Amino acid sequence: MIRAARLLAAVLPLAGLAALWAQSDRTYHSGTEWEVPIMGYDPRDYLRGHYVEFSYDWPGLPGSDILPSALCLEGAAPVIDRVTTHAAFPSCAHPVMARASDIYGLDGLFRGRLYLGQNRAEALQSELQDRDQRGIVTIRQREDGSFTPISIRFRPLTAAEKAERDAPQDVPLSPFDPPAVMESMR
């Protein structure tokens, strides 16, 4: 009887650990996969491991000073036609939300991190530096609004994307600029 109790005491924690791992694996692999354009890559951090940090470039998201904490993905997976901000998320079929507990907290809809193996991180280094390519991150979006970046790929920029990138940017003039600076900016 004592021997059975000891055996049970040794096996029970292992069974619990296996159940937690299975649940975590099932959660990670469930959901809908979407492809999100990204920008602003940082491909390294040698102290904490290898990962790529990036900014999401959600299609159709209007520019605003107010950053939403939830978005609704619209389109047919994996292609996002556009994202919208919705107050009534029960009507959204594919919500994504930032959570305070995520690595970037409430900024999680705009910044992301994808962990990579060392060999893949080294191979990405040159692709990340090529200005004529567009980074695309595949995310796995779940029903509860959580999402996880799972892979990254690159595609050549279209002619329209190159023209937008190379177009001169309008720099607003400040009344505090000296007259010579203001004249040179006109």
N, C-alpha and C positions, 0 to 999 in steps of 0.2 A: 504494500500500500504506500509506504513512504517512497519507494523507488518510483512508482507511477506518478506520485505528486511531484517529485523532482524532475522527472522527464517532462511532465506537463508544464512545470514552471520554466523549463528551458525552451520548450517548443512554442508556447503561447506568445511570447514577445516576437519571435521570428515570424509566426503566422500573422500577427498584427502588422509588422513591418512590411511583409509581402503584400498584405491587403492595401496598405497605404500606397505602396509603390504602384500596384495595379490600378488603383483609383486615379492617381496622378497621371499615369501613362494614358489611361482612357480619356481623361479630361484634356490632356495635351493633344491627342489625336482626333478629338471631336470638333466639329464646327465646319464653317464654310471658308474656303480659301479665296482670297482676293489679292489682286496685284495693285500695289500702291506706288506711284512714282515718288522718288526721294531726291533730296539735294543736301548739300553741305556735309559731306562724308568726313569721318575721322577714323582711319583704319587701324589704330593701334593703342595699346596700353599694356606695356610689358610688365608692369608690376602686378596687375590684377588678371591677366589672361589676354587672350586675343578676341577682339570683337570690333565691330564696325558701329560707330555712332552716326546717326543721320537725322535729318529733319524730314517729316512726311510732307509731301506736296499734294494734298488732297485735291482731286479734280473738281472744279466748280465751286470750291469754297470761296465765298466772297471775302475780300480783304477787310479787316476790321481791327480796331484796337481791343475789342472785347473777344477773348478767347473762349469758345464754348467748351463745356465739359462733356458734351455728348454730341455725336454726329449720327446721321442716318445714311448708310451706303445705298445707293440706287444703281441698278444695272443688273446684268446677268453674270454671275460669278464665272470666271475670275475678273471680269472687266468692270471697273467702276465707271459709270457714265458721269456721275456727279455725287457730291455729298451735300447734305443740307443739315441745318440745325433745326431740330424739332423740339418743341416743348411737350408735345403729346407723343411720347415714345411707344405707347401701346399700338399705335398705328404703323410703326416702323418695323419692317420685316428684318432688317439687318442693322441693328444699332451697334455703335462702338462708343465706349465711355472711358474717360480718364478716372482713375481711382487714386485716392490719397496714398494707398498702400503700394502702388506701383513704383518702379525704380525712379521714374521722373515725377511721381505724384500727379497733381492735376495738370501738369504740362505733358502728360503721356500721350495725348493725341497729336502732339506736334514734334516730339523727339522720340527716337527709338534706339534700341541697341540689339544687335544680333551677334550672338556668340559663335565663334568659328574655331575650327582646329587650326593649329599653327601653319600647316601646309596651305590650307585654303586662304588664310589671312595673308600670307606672303604672296600668293598668286593674285589676290585682289588688289594689292598695292598699286600695280601699274594700271589696272582697269579704273581704279578710283581717281587716278590722276589724269585720265584721258578726258579732256573737255568736250570731245565730240561723242560722248556716250551718255546715256541716261540710265541711272540706277533704278531698278524696280525691286521692291521688297514684297515678298508674298507673306501675307498675314493670315492667321487662322482666327476667324471671328466666331464667337460662341453666342448662343441665345441670350445669355445674361449680359451681353455687351462687352465682355472682356475679350481681348485679342492678344495674339502672340506673333511676333515676327518669326518666320521659320526658314526663309531662304532669301538669297539675293541673286539677281542676274543683271546683265547690262544689255542695252540695245543701242544702235546708232541713233543720234539725234535726227529728227526730221528736218527738212529745209525750213519749215516754219519755226521750229524750236531754235535752230541756229540763228535765224533772222531776229527772233525775239532776244536771244542772248546777246547778239552783237549790236543791237539798236542802241543809239545814244540815250543815256538816261538823263531826264530833266532833273537838274539840281535846283531846288528852290533857293531863291536869294533871301538872305537875311538882312534886315535893316541895320544889323550890327557889323556887316562886312564893310571894310574900307571901300571907298569909291573905285579904286583901281581894281580891286578884286571883283567887284560887282560888274565893272565894265568888261573885264576879261572873260566873265562867265556868260555874257550875252551873245 
